Amino acid sequence: MSEVEHRDDWVPADRPIDATPMHTTDLPDTPVRDRTIPATSWVEAPKAVITLGADFGYQVVAYKRRIGVYLLWRSGPASRGDARYMAINAGNLRERYTFRLFPDGSGEGDGPNGVTHDRFRAWKEALLAESKEREAKRTKSTTKKDGT
């Protein structure tokens, strides 16, 4: 088996890597525009996140944003290249979903709804819908317990 060539030229030069250690609660809700937060800085990061793009030569896995209960990470360029995204439940790090993006713009990933998506947007929408559904169930359950 040959060694995979490392290539992390996809990391934007105007968003330098910030290796400051961060806990899950410190990860921002919205996209970070001034720096790149690598998975190696995330104190609670599972190995699956840290090695997300290793099989196609990427060492850097960058935090992108929260989508409901999920933390979104990407290894590889946002377009015109091999990339893989992972959405991991911030409250249950064993629950994770990946979306593979190919250089030709096609993609594939299983969502929390049990559907295999071929569009990145649809995959993200499934993550958000699942988060909202869980929140609604949690709120309903809490309301029943409180008697209100």
Order of alpha helices (4+ residues) and beta strands (2+ residues): alpha-beta-beta-beta-beta-beta-beta-alpha
